[in-house]
Amino acid sequence: MAIKRVPTPAGDEAWLVTGYDQVRALLADRRLGRGHADPDNAPRFVDSVPLGRPHKATQEEENERHAWMRRLLAPSFSARNMESLRPRVRHLVDGLLDDLVALPQPADFHEAVSFPLPVLVICELLGVPYEDRETFRGWSEAMSTLNNPQKSQEGFMCLWTYMGELVARKKKEPGDDVITRLIEGTPPGQDEVVAQLSAGLLFAGHETTVAAIDRGVMLLSLNPGQWDALRENPQNVPDVVEEILRHRSPVAARSDDSGMPRYAMSDIEIEGVRIPAGDLVLLGIGQANRDETRFPDPAAFLPRESNPHLTFGHGPRFCVGAPLARVELTEVFTALVTRFATFGLAVDVAQLTLRAEQLVGGVAELPVRWTAS
């Protein structure tokens, strides 16, 4: 069945929806959101700030807030603007790979490329000083801790305070960056809103892409035939990137009984099941991306002629950062297959250290070996 009741990691109950068609429909359903009439007593997904408790909002307020955020952010993250960044991203990738090959083998690809690239790019876009990366990295990791609510809250407050100070500086010294444009597009007296939104962009703008780059390296290492095929035809990298996005990590630590948390802001009926307003709904993106009715042989890692995965969502809540993530991933893997004859993990995936306590998951390090072309 595509919908069932499951316990959440935080100990409450939720509706888990796993079928592709059902998840896709709910992603576009405006009756689902992050708002709740009684957030203090709402069922929880995890004990971390990013996906912890909902904010207080009616369905109308939630949709108005979301529409305002989209209007504010969409121009800065449009596909055209992100495509114009491609030469800069390519330059950054080349520089990071130059640094990588200067290291003794095996080298940690996570620290050398996967982490710094998305951070460099999002810092430049937002107008955040790159030299502060280790500081906000610590706050981001604390904020996304799953089993320590106090640590998560403290990380969030530190990141929010940092962004508030940055917003105050940019009001005095505007720049050509997203945070300045957020300030200019927000009514006076909304500095805390801008700071919170900017903190969310900084967190989301690097954490998920870091994990996706690492995942791609693992998947290509486990599927050398795909590496060889890309070496022969690098123009197929975009199709492989979509498959990387569709796939879950080979070392995923999460149970299948998880998903993207949303709250029913009105009663919803799906598959003959009534979901009352206020209930927690987990949209099983990973499960939907492995639905055999949409993805024949879903466990296989191969470029697909049609790959309508739901990793970035669907409809009005489609991820605003999707074009940026695609540019970054495409440039990384194009560079790898053109610069290296062989490239891949230096250890078995079972030896990798999982970031099991982190919301985004992923690995703590990624030892790799290579030979130049």
N, C-alpha and C positions, 0 to 999 in steps of 0.2 A: 504493500500500500504506500502511496506517495505522501501520506501524512500520518503522523503518530505522535503520541505523548511521550516525552523523554525527560529525564532529569538533566538539569544544567550543571556545569562545573561548580556553580555557586550553591547548589543544593536545592534550587527551586524547580518548578516544572515549566515546560514549554511545548509548543507544537513544532515538530520538525517536519519540514516539507522538503522532499527530495526529488520528485519528478521534474524533468526539464521543463515541460510545458507549464506546470503549476508554479514552479519557482519563477519562471520568466513572467508569467502573468502577475504574480504578487510583487515582483520588483517594480512593475509599472503601476501598481494599485495605490492610489493616493490615500487610501484608508490605513495604510501601514506607514509607520514613521518612527522617529526617536522620541516623540512626545508621549506624555501620559497624564491623565487627569490627577493621579495621586502617586507621584514618583517615589515618595518615601516608602510606600507599601507595594510598589510594583515588583513582580518577579524579576530576579536578577539573572544575567547570563554568566558573568564572571565578576570577581572582586577587583577590577581595575577600572581606572577612570575612563579610558576611551570607549569601552563597551560595557561600563558598569550600569549605573542608574540612569534612567531617562531624564529629560528635562520636563518641566511642567508646561503643558500646552494642549490646547484643543486641536481637533483635526484642522480647523480653519487656520488657526494660528501657526500650526506646524507647516502647512502648505504655503502660507504667505511668507514665512521665514525662509523656507527652502527656495522659493522663487526669487526672493531678494538676494540670497547668497549666490544663486546661479547667475543672476544678472550682473552681480558684482565681479564674479570670478571668471565667467566664461570668456570674455574678451582676452584676458591675459593668457589663458590656457587654450586658446583656439588651436585647431589643427594647423592653420596657416602660420601662426606665431611659433608653434613648436617646431614646425618644419624649418623655419628660418633659423632656429637654434642648431640645426644639424651640424653645420661646419664647426661650431664651437664645441659641441659634444664630441665630434670626431677628433678634434685637436686634443681635448682632455683625455680621451681614451688612449690616443697614441702616446701621450706623455706618461700616463700611468703604466702602460705596457712597457715603455722604455725603462721605467724604474723597476718593473717586475723582472725583466730579463737581466738586470744588473745584480739581482739577488742570487744567492746560492740555492740550488735545487735540493729538495722540494721547497717551494715558497708558498706562503699563505695568500691565496688569491682573494680571500674575503677581505683581508686588511689592505692588500695592495691595490685592488681594483673595485670589487663589489661594493664595499662601503664608501670609499672616497668619491667615486664618480657621482652617484645620486646626490650626495651631500654637497659637492662642489656646484652641481647644476642648480639644486633648489636654493642654495645660499645666494647664488648670483641672481636668480629670478626674484626671490623675495627681498633681497637687500640685506641679508644676514651676514655678519662677518664670518668668513670661513675659519679664521683662527680660533673661533669659539667652539669649533666642532666637537672637541672632546668633552667640553662642559655640557653642551646640550645633548650630546650622545648619552651621557650618564643620566640626565634627567629623563630622556625618552625611554631608556631601558627601565628606569624606576617606574615611570608612569605606566608602562605596559606590563608590569609584573602581575601575574595572575593570582597569586596566593597570598598577597600581602597588601591589604587595602590601605594601610597607613603609608607604606612606602610608595604606592601608586599615587596617592593623593599628594604627598610631599613632592614627588617628581613633577606632577602636573602644576602645582603651585609655583615651583621654582621656574619652570618653563614659561608659565603665564606671566610671572613677574618680570622675567628677562625680556619677554616680548613687549610688555607694557613699557619698560624703559626704552626699548628700541623704538616703539611707536612715538614716545615723547620726543626722542631725538629727531626722528624723521619729520615731525611736525615743524621743527625749527629748521631742519636741513633736508628738504625733500630730495629724493633721488629718482632715477628712472628704474623703478622697481615695483613689484606687486604690492608691497606694504604701503608705499606712498600712494598708490592708486586706490587701495582700500580706504585709506584715511580720507582721500579726496572724494570718494563716492559714498561716504557714511555721514549721516547727520552729526552736527556738533554734540559733544557729550557722550559719544559712543566709543571712547578710546578702549574701554575694557572689552567691548565686543570685538573690535579690530584685533586686540592683543590675543584674545582667545581663538579667533578664527586663524590668525597668523600662526599661533602655536600648533593648531591642528594641521595646517598646511605643511609646516616644517616637519612634523612627525610623519604624516602620511606620505609626504613627498620623498622620503628616503627609505623608511623602514620596509615597505612592501617591495620596492624595486631592488633593494639590496638582496632580499630573500629570493626574488625572481632570477637575478643574475646567478646567484649561487646554484639555484635549482637547475638552470639551464646547463651549467658546467657539469653538474652531476648527471643529468639526463644524457648529455652527449657522450660523457665518459662511459656510461652504461650501454650506450647504443653506438658503437664505433662505426657501424655502417652509415649512420646518419652524418657523422663527422666527415667520413670519406666523400659522401655525396655532396655535402656543402663545400668541401674543398674543390670539387669538380665544378660546382654550380653555385657560387656565392650569391647569385641573384635570388636564390630560394630562401635566404635567411629570413625574410619577413614571414614566410609560411611556417618556418620552424619556430620563430618567436611566438606565433599564435599557439603552437602546440605546447611550447614551454609554459605559456600562460594558462592553457587548459589543464595541464597536468598538475597533480599534487607532488610534493617532494618525495623522493625515494626514501627519505628518512623521516617522514611525517610522524610527529609524536601524538597528534590529536586523534581522538576517537571519531568514528564516522558520525556519532550522534552530536554533531556540532554544526554551526552555520552562522550566517550573518544575523544578528539579533535585531528585530524590529517589534513594535507594539501595535496591536490592533486598536485603532482609535475609533472604530465603529465595528459592529458585528460584521463578520465576513463568513461566507459559506464557500467551501472548496471541497471537491470530491465527496459531496454529501455530508460534510462535517461542518458544524457551526463553530466558529471561533468567536467567543464573546469579546466585546470591547474591553481593553485593559490587559488581555492575555499576551504573553510573550510568544513570538513566532520566530523560529530559526529557519532562515532561508538557506537550504543546503546547496550552496554554490558548487562545492566540490563534487557532491553526489550528482547534481544535475549535469555537470561537465563530464560525467562518466555514464550518462544515460545511453544505453545501447540503441534506443530508438532514434537518437540524433547522431551518435558517434559510434559507428560500427567498430568492433574490436577496440573498445575504449581504453584498455590497458596498454595498447601498443603506442609507441612514441614515433610518429611519422607525420610528415607534412600532409595536410588534408585539403582537398579541393574546396570543401565547405567546412568551416570551423566556427560556428556561431556560439562560441563559449560565452559564459555569463560572468567571467572573472571580473569584468569592469561594471557589472550590473546591466541594466536595461531600462529604456524609457527615460522618464524625467529625472531619475536619479542615477543615470549613467555617469561613471566616474569622470570628473572634470579633468583629472590628471592622466587619463588614458593616452592621449597623443604624446605626452612627454615620456611616459614609461616606454611606449613603443619605439620612440626615437632612440632612447638610451639603450634598450636591449638590442635593437637592430645594429647600432653602431658597435657595441661590444662584440657581438658574435660575428659580424662581418670582419672586424679587425682580427679576431682570433683565427678564423679559417683562412685568412689571406696572409697572416704573418707567420703562422706556425704549421709545420708539416704534421707534427703530432702534438697533442695537448690533452691533458686530462688528470684525473685524480691520481695522487701518489699513494693513496691508501684505499682500503676497502670502505665502502659507505658505512658499514657497520662500526667502523672505528671513529667516525665523525662525532663530535660533541654537539648534542642537540641543545638549542635554546628553549628547552621544554617549559620554562617558567615565563617565557615571553609571549605576549599576545600574538605577534606575527610569526613566532616560531623561527624556523631556519636553523643554521648551524653557526657555531662560534668561530670556527676556522675552516679553511678549505685548502689543504695541501695539494699542490699540483706540480707536475713535471711537464717538460715540453722539449721539442726540437725545432729549430728555426727552419723556415722554408729554404 
